[in-house]
Amino acid sequence: MALRIVASRPDPAIVTLPWSVPLEEWSDDYVVPLPRGLSRHVVRIVRLKDRVYAVKETVEDIAFREYRLLRDLQRMGLPAVVPQGVVTGREDADGEELPAALLTEHLRFSLPYRSLFCHGLSAESLPNLVDALVVLLVRLHLTDFYWGDVSLSNVLFRRSAGGFAAYLVDAETGELKDSLSKSMREYDVRVGCENVYAELLDLQASGQLDEQVDAWEIVDMVEQRYNALWDELTGEEEFPSGDMWRIEQRIERLNDLGFDVEEIDIVTDFDGDQIRIQPRVVELGHHSRELQGLTGMYAEDAQARRMLNDIAAYTAAKDLGREDRALVANRWLTEVYEPLMAMVPPEARGKLEPAEIFHELLVHRWYLSERAGREVSLTETARDYIEKILSAKPEEAVTAVAPE
């Protein structure tokens, strides 16, 4: 049987991988010792020159289905791993057929939930983890995506201004619907609650999570926060025609949550005395898009919001309120952000994303200023933070160059 590779971004080096060997037997010549989540399939992280992939063995039909579904999610701008290709026609040295393989791009600075706890994530951070999972689920449901197997294990997490952003990593059970019914959404939430409960108990059994944590309380949080966010993003709101300001208020609330309103349905009654509004198209990334428009930088939405707040503080401190906002943002970039990032030594740049380092610098400055009883400069803060905090953090990204 001939080896067949279907790839969206062909990388000739993919052909050089040992496809005639079962994935679980691949050697350290190819496999990168990166953390990976629990999976019903054999999964390995491999490096090819300066690119890193996740490789998963599965059934051929399922591999192609998931590959195409992930491509659809990518085109829709949803947070999911980027598919790279499918390899079929594999045979071992004895001519025995081997499973097909799905390749996805490794998501830099991302970790499975278990690795987060291994890196010292505390029980107090569980609500942030739940929020990230809920936001991901709501975003998928808004696009009529049925997940089918909602769980922490099927997600990768990236740090975002002290919280997390979640990315779908396993879409095997997913399906894009013409219209997602309420019962299907409720089923996804129920499955998510059951899976998260089991995952939390497993963490407690392994000693990675405090036994005092009430798993049921966390699970209730999943459902409550999902319903609250879904209602805020999609719920109808009715008010007298004299309260038109409430339309702008609703939009501002959604912006504060990080969502842009691209379409809103406004209906009046026969006499025009009552107004009913309902958001129709909402999309996460309000602050990310604003920051990118001002500076050209991409950051997770919570990170972007933190940077925008610092740009506003810089504007006030420099009395630049009358200047063009994009020009002020460029000054902030060259006078504040870039010099601070240049202070980070090369060996520490794989520990956190630059945007997350900047967020932690701002938090650390507040701590140092409180302790010193004066405002500590960002430069002084950066020196202290890099020496005492950043240097002790574990590596969370794959370096661009393979180790010798």
DRENROVO-447793 format. One record per residue (C-alpha): x, y, z; residue number from 0. Coordinates in Angstrom, 3 decimals. Example, Ala and Ser with C-alpha at 12.3 -4.5 7.8 and 13.67 -1.06 7.14 Angstrom:
REM DRENROVO-447793
{r {12.300,-4.500,7.800},0}
{r {13.670,-1.060,7.140},1}
END
This chain:
REM DRENROVO-447793
{r {0.000,0.000,0.000},0}
{r {1.398,3.406,-0.957},1}
{r {1.886,6.039,1.716},2}
{r {-0.470,8.975,1.161},3}
{r {-0.165,12.404,2.774},4}
{r {-2.905,15.019,2.492},5}
{r {-1.722,18.347,3.912},6}
{r {-3.030,21.917,3.944},7}
{r {0.447,23.389,4.407},8}
{r {2.817,20.813,2.900},9}
{r {6.026,20.319,4.834},10}
{r {8.378,18.035,2.881},11}
{r {9.985,16.926,6.142},12}
{r {6.768,15.090,7.090},13}
{r {7.732,12.367,4.621},14}
{r {10.911,11.667,6.622},15}
{r {9.031,10.599,9.763},16}
{r {9.104,6.821,10.526},17}
{r {5.571,6.082,9.341},18}
{r {6.334,2.345,9.119},19}
{r {6.756,2.241,12.916},20}
{r {3.792,2.310,15.374},21}
{r {3.550,5.767,16.934},22}
{r {4.070,4.498,20.475},23}
{r {7.473,3.125,19.396},24}
{r {8.822,6.365,17.903},25}
{r {12.221,7.234,19.354},26}
{r {13.543,10.397,20.956},27}
{r {15.085,11.282,17.592},28}
{r {11.632,12.559,16.666},29}
{r {9.545,12.829,19.830},30}
{r {9.714,16.010,21.937},31}
{r {9.213,15.493,25.691},32}
{r {6.351,17.970,25.911},33}
{r {3.302,17.532,28.152},34}
{r {0.228,16.171,26.403},35}
{r {-3.281,15.603,27.635},36}
{r {-5.132,12.351,28.198},37}
{r {-6.379,10.762,24.983},38}
{r {-8.119,7.579,23.876},39}
{r {-5.542,7.439,21.069},40}
{r {-1.758,7.253,20.928},41}
{r {-0.472,10.838,20.620},42}
{r {3.100,12.089,20.265},43}
{r {4.633,15.552,19.932},44}
{r {7.325,15.629,17.240},45}
{r {9.774,18.237,15.995},46}
{r {10.740,18.676,12.348},47}
{r {13.437,21.320,12.034},48}
{r {11.826,24.473,13.482},49}
{r {8.240,23.166,13.402},50}
{r {6.472,21.108,16.056},51}
{r {3.454,18.870,15.460},52}
{r {1.073,16.721,17.457},53}
{r {0.557,13.331,15.775},54}
{r {-2.466,11.185,16.652},55}
{r {-3.156,7.646,15.437},56}
{r {-6.788,6.981,14.569},57}
{r {-9.121,5.433,11.999},58}
{r {-8.727,6.848,8.471},59}
{r {-12.314,8.094,8.082},60}
{r {-12.241,9.734,11.497},61}
{r {-8.853,11.344,10.770},62}
{r {-10.128,12.973,7.571},63}
{r {-13.374,14.047,9.234},64}
{r {-11.567,15.715,12.135},65}
{r {-9.015,17.275,9.777},66}
{r {-11.744,18.913,7.678},67}
{r {-13.713,19.990,10.753},68}
{r {-10.643,21.649,12.289},69}
{r {-10.037,23.429,8.972},70}
{r {-13.624,24.728,9.083},71}
{r {-13.117,25.992,12.639},72}
{r {-9.870,27.660,11.581},73}
{r {-11.605,29.475,8.710},74}
{r {-14.261,30.640,11.161},75}
{r {-11.601,32.086,13.461},76}
{r {-12.480,29.823,16.387},77}
{r {-9.910,28.800,19.032},78}
{r {-8.769,25.334,17.996},79}
{r {-5.507,23.673,17.074},80}
{r {-4.469,24.159,13.446},81}
{r {-4.719,20.992,11.298},82}
{r {-1.705,20.166,9.152},83}
{r {-2.504,16.891,7.404},84}
{r {-3.530,13.243,7.383},85}
{r {-1.226,10.304,6.671},86}
{r {-2.721,7.041,5.395},87}
{r {-1.438,3.852,3.752},88}
{r {0.952,3.104,6.624},89}
{r {2.425,-0.389,6.896},90}
{r {4.995,-1.866,9.264},91}
{r {8.085,-3.853,8.225},92}
{r {5.991,-7.050,7.958},93}
{r {3.419,-5.426,5.687},94}
{r {0.803,-5.164,8.458},95}
{r {-1.500,-2.154,8.202},96}
{r {-0.980,0.675,10.725},97}
{r {-3.557,3.298,11.783},98}
{r {-3.894,6.565,9.921},99}
{r {-2.361,9.637,11.565},100}
{r {-3.708,13.168,12.023},101}
{r {-1.154,15.981,12.296},102}
{r {-1.913,19.288,13.988},103}
{r {0.337,22.230,14.695},104}
{r {1.606,22.396,18.264},105}
{r {0.074,25.404,20.022},106}
{r {2.920,27.384,21.566},107}
{r {2.705,28.303,25.256},108}
{r {-0.224,25.920,25.730},109}
{r {-0.564,23.237,28.383},110}
{r {-3.031,20.429,29.202},111}
{r {-4.885,20.986,32.454},112}
{r {-2.861,18.300,34.247},113}
{r {0.398,20.062,33.401},114}
{r {-0.982,23.317,34.798},115}
{r {-1.474,21.599,38.150},116}
{r {1.993,20.058,37.905},117}
{r {3.309,23.603,37.404},118}
{r {1.747,24.719,40.655},119}
{r {-1.778,25.812,39.686},120}
{r {-3.736,26.266,42.908},121}
{r {-7.327,25.391,43.689},122}
{r {-8.062,29.135,43.797},123}
{r {-7.404,29.250,40.043},124}
{r {-10.033,26.611,39.231},125}
{r {-12.749,29.246,38.544},126}
{r {-10.449,30.803,35.923},127}
{r {-10.010,27.400,34.295},128}
{r {-13.781,26.872,34.331},129}
{r {-14.365,30.318,32.829},130}
{r {-11.988,29.546,29.965},131}
{r {-13.766,26.248,29.233},132}
{r {-17.174,27.948,29.403},133}
{r {-16.140,30.780,27.065},134}
{r {-14.824,28.233,24.562},135}
{r {-18.041,26.202,24.737},136}
{r {-20.233,29.285,24.318},137}
{r {-18.180,30.484,21.338},138}
{r {-18.527,27.088,19.678},139}
{r {-22.266,26.990,20.346},140}
{r {-22.722,30.475,18.913},141}
{r {-21.442,29.086,15.601},142}
{r {-23.745,26.024,15.810},143}
{r {-20.895,23.674,16.667},144}
{r {-21.877,20.598,18.652},145}
{r {-18.887,19.360,20.655},146}
{r {-20.157,16.018,21.931},147}
{r {-17.336,15.423,24.417},148}
{r {-16.771,18.573,26.472},149}
{r {-13.948,18.051,28.946},150}
{r {-10.769,19.571,30.313},151}
{r {-8.835,16.763,28.598},152}
{r {-9.953,17.899,25.146},153}
{r {-8.689,21.440,25.672},154}
{r {-5.321,23.176,25.746},155}
{r {-4.956,26.227,27.974},156}
{r {-2.845,29.340,27.415},157}
{r {-2.216,31.860,30.167},158}
{r {-4.030,35.163,29.678},159}
{r {-3.463,38.048,32.109},160}
{r {-3.659,35.827,35.164},161}
{r {-6.521,33.770,33.713},162}
{r {-6.655,31.348,30.818},163}
{r {-7.791,31.048,27.228},164}
{r {-8.990,27.616,26.074},165}
{r {-8.414,25.995,22.676},166}
{r {-10.200,22.955,21.292},167}
{r {-7.681,20.176,20.696},168}
{r {-9.915,17.157,19.984},169}
{r {-12.832,17.619,17.565},170}
{r {-13.378,13.922,16.867},171}
{r {-16.937,13.945,18.226},172}
{r {-17.759,17.461,16.997},173}
{r {-20.169,18.491,14.264},174}
{r {-21.142,21.776,12.640},175}
{r {-24.946,21.992,12.510},176}
{r {-27.226,24.160,10.388},177}
{r {-28.851,25.146,13.662},178}
{r {-27.881,23.997,17.145},179}
{r {-30.930,23.198,19.269},180}
{r {-31.294,24.103,22.925},181}
{r {-31.403,20.402,23.850},182}
{r {-28.061,19.790,22.111},183}
{r {-26.500,22.725,23.942},184}
{r {-27.853,21.401,27.227},185}
{r {-26.489,17.940,26.444},186}
{r {-23.028,19.401,25.776},187}
{r {-23.151,21.225,29.104},188}
{r {-24.312,18.099,30.952},189}
{r {-21.551,15.968,29.422},190}
{r {-19.054,18.701,30.278},191}
{r {-20.176,18.726,33.900},192}
{r {-19.875,14.930,34.171},193}
{r {-16.420,14.882,32.583},194}
{r {-15.068,17.788,34.633},195}
{r {-16.334,16.144,37.827},196}
{r {-14.499,12.906,36.976},197}
{r {-11.345,14.814,36.019},198}
{r {-11.320,16.733,39.294},199}
{r {-11.752,13.543,41.310},200}
{r {-8.874,12.021,39.358},201}
{r {-6.682,15.026,40.184},202}
{r {-7.555,14.647,43.868},203}
{r {-6.786,10.924,43.789},204}
{r {-3.352,11.658,42.305},205}
{r {-2.621,14.299,44.955},206}
{r {-2.450,17.181,42.460},207}
{r {-5.588,18.873,43.801},208}
{r {-6.468,19.568,47.418},209}
{r {-8.959,16.990,48.720},210}
{r {-10.872,19.825,50.397},211}
{r {-11.977,21.160,47.001},212}
{r {-15.665,20.405,46.466},213}
{r {-15.821,18.940,42.942},214}
{r {-19.619,19.309,42.836},215}
{r {-19.302,23.011,43.576},216}
{r {-16.921,23.444,40.635},217}
{r {-19.235,21.457,38.365},218}
{r {-22.197,23.643,39.380},219}
{r {-20.039,26.617,38.444},220}
{r {-19.675,25.263,34.875},221}
{r {-23.434,25.191,34.332},222}
{r {-24.135,28.483,36.116},223}
{r {-21.472,30.432,34.248},224}
{r {-22.435,28.909,30.923},225}
{r {-26.087,29.916,31.380},226}
{r {-25.156,33.415,32.579},227}
{r {-22.820,34.071,29.640},228}
{r {-25.200,32.581,27.074},229}
{r {-28.079,34.721,28.370},230}
{r {-25.945,37.879,28.327},231}
{r {-24.792,37.242,24.766},232}
{r {-28.074,36.090,23.239},233}
{r {-30.942,36.983,25.585},234}
{r {-33.794,39.312,24.663},235}
{r {-34.214,42.567,26.568},236}
{r {-37.372,44.711,26.552},237}
{r {-37.746,48.324,27.705},238}
{r {-39.765,51.522,27.076},239}
{r {-38.947,53.505,23.932},240}
{r {-37.676,56.340,26.123},241}
{r {-34.819,54.142,27.385},242}
{r {-32.938,53.805,24.099},243}
{r {-29.697,54.329,26.030},244}
{r {-30.062,50.728,27.149},245}
{r {-29.032,49.550,23.673},246}
{r {-25.643,51.203,24.091},247}
{r {-25.453,49.912,27.651},248}
{r {-26.007,46.341,26.444},249}
{r {-23.285,46.730,23.818},250}
{r {-20.884,48.158,26.410},251}
{r {-21.550,45.207,28.731},252}
{r {-20.723,42.797,25.937},253}
{r {-17.586,44.790,25.085},254}
{r {-16.515,44.539,28.741},255}
{r {-16.853,40.760,28.429},256}
{r {-14.566,40.941,25.397},257}
{r {-17.267,40.478,22.747},258}
{r {-18.094,42.668,19.768},259}
{r {-21.704,42.937,18.622},260}
{r {-21.764,42.622,14.855},261}
{r {-25.539,42.465,14.516},262}
{r {-28.423,43.310,16.832},263}
{r {-32.146,42.765,16.252},264}
{r {-34.313,45.746,17.341},265}
{r {-38.109,45.369,17.281},266}
{r {-40.782,47.870,18.370},267}
{r {-44.385,47.103,19.237},268}
{r {-47.304,48.425,17.150},269}
{r {-47.427,51.773,18.962},270}
{r {-43.668,52.114,19.251},271}
{r {-43.897,52.332,23.048},272}
{r {-41.817,49.212,23.770},273}
{r {-38.456,48.191,22.337},274}
{r {-37.138,44.630,22.248},275}
{r {-33.484,43.966,21.450},276}
{r {-31.520,40.778,20.966},277}
{r {-27.893,40.379,19.867},278}
{r {-27.703,38.177,16.768},279}
{r {-24.004,38.027,15.959},280}
{r {-21.391,38.387,18.706},281}
{r {-17.699,37.577,18.496},282}
{r {-14.989,37.395,21.140},283}
{r {-11.845,39.450,20.609},284}
{r {-12.973,43.046,21.171},285}
{r {-9.811,44.070,23.011},286}
{r {-7.512,41.909,20.871},287}
{r {-8.732,43.582,17.694},288}
{r {-8.442,47.038,19.239},289}
{r {-4.852,46.400,20.367},290}
{r {-3.918,44.921,16.995},291}
{r {-5.383,47.926,15.214},292}
{r {-3.348,50.302,17.376},293}
{r {-0.030,48.466,17.625},294}
{r {-0.081,45.536,15.198},295}
{r {0.418,43.126,18.137},296}
{r {-1.781,40.106,18.803},297}
{r {-2.567,39.048,22.356},298}
{r {-5.252,37.034,24.099},299}
{r {-8.226,39.259,24.868},300}
{r {-7.571,39.649,28.606},301}
{r {-3.900,40.410,27.914},302}
{r {-4.922,42.968,25.293},303}
{r {-7.281,44.661,27.717},304}
{r {-4.466,44.972,30.253},305}
{r {-2.201,46.562,27.623},306}
{r {-4.920,48.965,26.490},307}
{r {-5.367,50.079,30.101},308}
{r {-1.624,50.703,30.356},309}
{r {-1.688,52.673,27.102},310}
{r {-4.483,54.792,28.600},311}
{r {-2.420,55.363,31.772},312}
{r {0.609,56.269,29.629},313}
{r {-1.559,58.724,27.658},314}
{r {-2.692,60.434,30.847},315}
{r {0.792,60.503,32.414},316}
{r {2.312,62.082,29.291},317}
{r {-0.676,64.436,28.776},318}
{r {-1.207,63.078,25.259},319}
{r {-5.000,63.009,25.344},320}
{r {-5.273,65.280,22.304},321}
{r {-2.853,63.252,20.199},322}
{r {-3.873,60.625,17.658},323}
{r {-4.468,57.410,19.602},324}
{r {-2.530,55.217,17.177},325}
{r {0.508,57.524,17.397},326}
{r {0.355,57.458,21.202},327}
{r {0.110,53.658,21.144},328}
{r {3.189,53.516,18.916},329}
{r {5.101,55.713,21.389},330}
{r {4.022,53.418,24.227},331}
{r {5.198,50.438,22.206},332}
{r {8.685,51.875,21.577},333}
{r {9.165,53.633,24.936},334}
{r {7.548,51.153,27.346},335}
{r {6.737,47.704,25.996},336}
{r {9.668,46.927,23.691},337}
{r {12.420,48.075,26.116},338}
{r {10.922,45.893,28.859},339}
{r {10.718,42.841,26.596},340}
{r {14.329,43.444,25.504},341}
{r {15.376,43.023,29.151},342}
{r {14.180,39.402,29.179},343}
{r {17.226,37.163,28.602},344}
{r {17.034,34.685,25.679},345}
{r {17.030,31.679,27.999},346}
{r {13.841,32.930,29.707},347}
{r {11.790,33.780,26.622},348}
{r {10.235,30.334,26.391},349}
{r {8.725,30.512,29.864},350}
{r {5.795,32.828,29.136},351}
{r {4.406,34.742,26.185},352}
{r {5.637,38.369,26.063},353}
{r {2.101,39.678,26.677},354}
{r {1.795,37.507,29.790},355}
{r {5.215,38.649,31.017},356}
{r {4.043,42.250,30.659},357}
{r {0.899,41.486,32.658},358}
{r {2.952,39.875,35.422},359}
{r {5.311,42.872,35.428},360}
{r {2.385,45.197,36.122},361}
{r {1.204,42.944,38.966},362}
{r {4.741,42.760,40.360},363}
{r {5.137,46.552,40.194},364}
{r {2.012,46.977,42.321},365}
{r {3.426,44.491,44.850},366}
{r {6.847,46.198,44.976},367}
{r {5.299,49.671,45.226},368}
{r {3.077,48.600,48.115},369}
{r {6.067,47.136,49.933},370}
{r {8.301,50.149,49.251},371}
{r {5.649,52.771,49.994},372}
{r {6.442,54.520,46.690},373}
{r {5.878,53.993,42.988},374}
{r {8.555,51.645,41.677},375}
{r {9.575,52.175,38.053},376}
{r {8.862,49.508,35.455},377}
{r {12.584,49.148,34.732},378}
{r {13.346,48.462,38.383},379}
{r {10.370,46.121,38.531},380}
{r {11.543,44.215,35.458},381}
{r {14.984,43.583,36.929},382}
{r {13.499,42.224,40.154},383}
{r {10.816,40.180,38.369},384}
{r {13.232,38.574,35.895},385}
{r {15.741,37.670,38.599},386}
{r {13.390,36.418,41.314},387}
{r {10.256,35.184,39.533},388}
{r {10.608,34.597,35.808},389}
{r {13.894,32.708,36.106},390}
{r {12.238,30.169,38.439},391}
{r {9.288,29.449,36.156},392}
{r {9.178,26.246,34.072},393}
{r {9.494,26.289,30.295},394}
{r {6.076,26.487,28.647},395}
{r {6.960,26.887,24.963},396}
{r {8.935,25.012,22.381},397}
{r {12.096,26.880,21.458},398}
{r {12.532,27.723,17.774},399}
{r {15.733,25.706,17.512},400}
{r {15.942,22.077,18.465},401}
{r {18.283,21.325,21.345},402}
{r {21.666,19.821,20.465},403}
END
